Amino acid sequence: MCQSQIIRLVEREFESQSLVSFTFYDILFHLRHAPNREMRFRDINGEVVLSRSALSRCLDRMAAEGLVAKLDCPEDPRGLVVQITSKGEAELKRAWPVYRNLIVNLFGRHFKESELDFLAQRFSKVADELENPFVG
């Protein structure tokens, strides 16, 4: 419940500031940090909380707005590679200060530095184990 409330607050703030949608931000963030700033559709689908068809529609809108480029996949003629554009990078950069402030104000300010360090360590361990959840 807390997570969904925070996400709704972030979405409303992004909208009030005329920023990209939070869903677009999430996808742009993943692309920005991927090798060559591009990912295959199926890999993006594994990173975001959207159905395959919703992601496809979302990427169509993002491409129409010039935030991403949709490219043919050299390894798989049926595959699709999505690459962040300079406009997408600019929008990500424009949204980051707003998002950072929201993270601090909605979440971070409730914790001491030592508690945040502890959370970062625990979440890192959880993330590592999610890579291979059925081992050990």
C-alpha positions in Angstrom: 0.0 0.0 0.0 2.8 2.5 0.9 4.6 1.7 -2.4 1.5 2.4 -4.5 0.8 5.6 -2.6 4.4 6.8 -3.2 4.2 5.9 -6.9 0.9 7.8 -7.3 2.5 10.9 -5.6 5.5 10.7 -7.9 3.3 10.3 -10.9 1.2 13.4 -9.9 4.3 15.4 -9.2 5.9 14.5 -12.6 2.6 15.5 -14.3 2.4 18.8 -12.4 5.9 19.6 -13.5 5.2 18.7 -17.1 7.8 15.9 -17.0 7.7 12.5 -18.8 5.4 10.0 -17.1 6.9 7.9 -14.4 6.5 4.8 -16.6 8.5 6.6 -19.3 11.1 7.6 -16.7 11.5 4.0 -15.6 12.1 2.7 -19.1 14.4 5.6 -20.0 16.4 4.9 -16.8 16.9 1.3 -17.7 18.0 2.2 -21.2 20.3 4.9 -20.0 22.2 2.4 -17.9 22.3 -0.4 -20.4 25.3 -1.2 -22.6 25.2 1.1 -25.7 22.1 2.7 -24.0 19.9 0.1 -25.7 18.0 -3.0 -24.7 16.0 -5.7 -26.4 12.2 -5.5 -26.0 12.2 -8.8 -24.1 14.8 -7.5 -21.6 12.9 -4.3 -21.0 9.8 -6.4 -20.4 11.6 -8.2 -17.7 12.5 -5.0 -15.9 9.3 -3.1 -15.8 5.8 -3.8 -14.4 3.9 -3.7 -17.6 2.2 -6.5 -19.7 3.9 -7.2 -23.0 1.1 -5.4 -24.9 1.1 -2.4 -22.6 4.9 -2.1 -22.9 4.6 -2.3 -26.7 2.0 0.6 -26.7 4.2 2.6 -24.3 7.3 2.2 -26.5 5.2 3.2 -29.5 4.2 6.4 -27.7 7.8 7.0 -26.6 9.1 6.6 -30.1 6.4 8.9 -31.5 7.6 11.5 -28.9 11.3 11.0 -30.0 12.4 9.6 -26.6 13.5 6.3 -28.0 14.4 4.7 -31.3 13.1 1.3 -32.2 15.7 -0.6 -34.2 15.8 -4.0 -35.8 17.7 -6.7 -33.8 20.7 -7.9 -35.8 20.6 -11.3 -34.0 16.9 -12.0 -34.4 14.8 -10.7 -37.3 11.7 -10.9 -35.1 13.4 -9.0 -32.2 13.3 -5.4 -31.4 16.0 -3.2 -29.9 15.1 0.0 -28.2 17.6 2.8 -27.8 17.3 6.0 -25.8 17.7 9.1 -27.9 19.3 12.4 -27.0 15.8 13.8 -26.3 15.1 10.8 -24.0 18.4 11.5 -22.2 17.5 15.2 -21.8 14.0 14.3 -20.4 15.6 11.8 -18.0 18.0 14.5 -16.8 15.3 17.1 -16.4 13.2 14.7 -14.3 16.0 13.5 -12.0 16.2 16.5 -9.6 12.4 16.3 -9.1 12.5 12.5 -8.5 15.6 12.8 -6.2 13.7 15.4 -4.0 10.7 13.1 -3.9 12.8 10.1 -2.8 14.4 12.2 -0.1 11.1 13.8 1.1 8.9 10.8 0.8 11.3 8.2 2.0 14.8 9.1 2.9 14.1 11.8 5.5 12.5 9.1 7.7 15.8 7.3 8.2 19.2 8.0 9.8 22.3 7.7 7.7 23.2 4.4 9.4 19.7 3.0 8.7 19.9 4.0 5.0 23.3 2.2 4.8 21.8 -0.9 6.4 18.8 -0.8 3.9 21.2 -0.4 1.0 23.2 -3.4 2.1 20.1 -5.5 2.6 18.5 -4.5 -0.7 21.8 -5.3 -2.4 21.8 -8.7 -0.9 18.2 -9.3 -1.9 19.0 -8.1 -5.5 22.0 -10.4 -5.7 19.9 -13.4 -4.6 17.1 -12.5 -7.0 19.6 -13.2 -9.8 19.5 -16.8 -8.9 16.6 -17.3 -6.4 16.7 -21.1 -6.1 20.3 -21.6 -5.3 21.6 -21.9 -1.7 
